[in-house]
């Protein structure tokens, strides 16, 4: 088994794709006007319009209703990313902070309210964990 992506359902796909393109610096790959991906070496962040949910069961997903998942991106320097994103990110939940498990972490919200974590491994153990 191979984990390949996570998908966000949104009412405003163009706005959300543009946001993730801006914060990651990666171009989106649009498959249809209702579905795009931001592809990283580890996997993809898929973003789909609520219109795609008609292909599944009605009401199976609700946009902008996430209260338990954090979308995480490993970055080279979380403090530098914080400085660069100051004008882009509205709701910062936590400024760069070194966590007990060895990552320096920046927690903020995307335009739909989903939590996003940019982190940099800084402890010896965390660096080892991500350099396997």
C-alpha positions as CSV (number, residue, x, y, z in Angstrom):
1,X,0.0,0.0,0.0
2,X,1.2,3.5,-0.8
3,X,-0.3,6.7,0.6
4,X,-0.5,9.1,-2.3
5,X,-2.7,12.1,-1.5
6,X,-5.1,13.9,0.6
7,X,-8.1,15.8,-0.9
8,X,-9.8,19.0,0.2
9,X,-13.3,19.6,-0.9
10,X,-14.1,23.3,-1.4
11,X,-16.8,25.7,-2.6
12,X,-14.2,28.0,-4.0
13,X,-11.6,25.8,-5.9
14,X,-9.8,28.6,-7.8
15,X,-9.2,30.6,-4.6
16,X,-8.0,27.5,-2.6
17,X,-5.7,26.2,-5.4
18,X,-4.2,29.7,-5.8
19,X,-3.6,29.8,-2.1
20,X,-1.7,26.5,-2.0
21,X,0.2,27.4,-5.2
22,X,1.3,30.6,-3.4
23,X,2.4,29.0,-0.1
24,X,4.1,26.0,-1.7
25,X,5.6,27.7,-4.7
26,X,4.5,24.6,-6.7
27,X,2.3,24.9,-9.8
28,X,-1.1,23.2,-9.8
29,X,-2.0,20.5,-12.3
30,X,-5.6,21.0,-13.3
31,X,-7.4,17.9,-14.6
32,X,-10.8,19.5,-14.9
33,X,-12.2,22.9,-13.8
34,X,-13.3,21.0,-10.6
35,X,-10.2,19.1,-9.7
36,X,-6.5,20.1,-9.3
37,X,-3.4,18.7,-7.5
38,X,-0.3,20.3,-6.0
39,X,2.2,17.5,-6.4
40,X,5.2,17.1,-4.1
41,X,7.9,14.4,-4.1
42,X,6.1,12.7,-1.2
43,X,2.5,12.9,-2.5
44,X,-0.2,15.2,-3.7
45,X,-2.6,17.7,-2.2
46,X,-5.7,17.2,-4.3
47,X,-8.3,20.0,-4.3
48,X,-11.8,19.4,-5.6
49,X,-14.9,21.5,-6.0
50,X,-18.1,20.4,-4.2
51,X,-19.5,19.6,-7.6
52,X,-17.3,16.5,-7.7
53,X,-19.2,15.1,-4.7
54,X,-22.2,14.4,-7.0
55,X,-20.0,11.5,-8.2
56,X,-20.2,10.0,-4.7
57,X,-23.0,9.9,-2.2
58,X,-24.8,13.1,-1.4
59,X,-23.5,14.9,1.7
60,X,-20.5,12.6,2.2
61,X,-18.2,15.6,2.5
62,X,-18.8,19.2,3.6
63,X,-16.4,22.0,2.6
64,X,-14.7,24.2,5.2
65,X,-15.8,21.8,8.0
66,X,-12.4,20.2,9.0
67,X,-11.7,20.3,12.7
68,X,-9.3,17.3,13.1
69,X,-6.8,17.1,10.2
70,X,-3.7,19.1,9.8
71,X,-2.1,19.4,6.3
72,X,1.7,19.3,6.8
73,X,4.6,20.4,4.6
74,X,8.2,19.9,5.5
75,X,10.2,23.1,4.6
76,X,13.9,23.9,4.7
77,X,13.5,26.9,7.1
78,X,10.2,27.4,8.8
79,X,11.2,30.8,10.2
80,X,12.0,32.1,6.7
81,X,8.7,30.7,5.4
82,X,6.9,32.5,8.2
83,X,8.5,35.8,7.1
84,X,7.7,35.2,3.4
85,X,4.0,34.2,4.2
86,X,3.2,37.1,6.6
87,X,1.3,39.0,3.9
88,X,-0.4,35.8,2.5
89,X,-1.6,33.9,5.6
90,X,-4.4,35.6,7.6
91,X,-5.0,33.3,10.6
92,X,-1.7,32.2,12.2
93,X,-2.6,29.8,15.0
94,X,1.0,29.4,16.2
95,X,4.1,31.3,15.2
96,X,7.3,29.2,14.7
97,X,7.8,27.1,17.8
98,X,10.1,24.1,18.5
99,X,7.9,21.2,19.5
100,X,8.8,18.5,22.0
101,X,9.3,15.9,19.1
102,X,12.0,18.0,17.5
103,X,10.2,19.9,14.7
104,X,10.0,23.6,14.5
105,X,6.5,24.3,13.5
106,X,4.3,27.1,12.1
107,X,0.5,26.5,12.2
108,X,-1.9,28.6,10.2
109,X,-5.3,28.3,8.4
110,X,-6.0,28.2,4.7
111,X,-8.9,30.3,3.3
112,X,-11.4,27.4,4.1
113,X,-10.2,27.2,7.7
114,X,-8.2,24.0,7.3
115,X,-5.1,23.8,9.5
116,X,-1.8,23.9,7.7
117,X,1.6,23.1,9.4
118,X,4.9,24.1,7.9
119,X,7.7,22.4,9.8
120,X,11.4,21.9,9.8
121,X,13.1,19.0,11.7
122,X,15.6,20.6,14.1
123,X,16.6,18.0,16.7
124,X,19.0,15.2,15.9
125,X,16.3,12.6,16.2
126,X,13.8,14.5,14.0
127,X,16.5,15.1,11.3
128,X,17.3,11.4,11.4
129,X,13.6,10.5,11.1
130,X,13.2,12.5,7.9
131,X,16.5,11.5,6.3
132,X,15.8,7.8,6.0
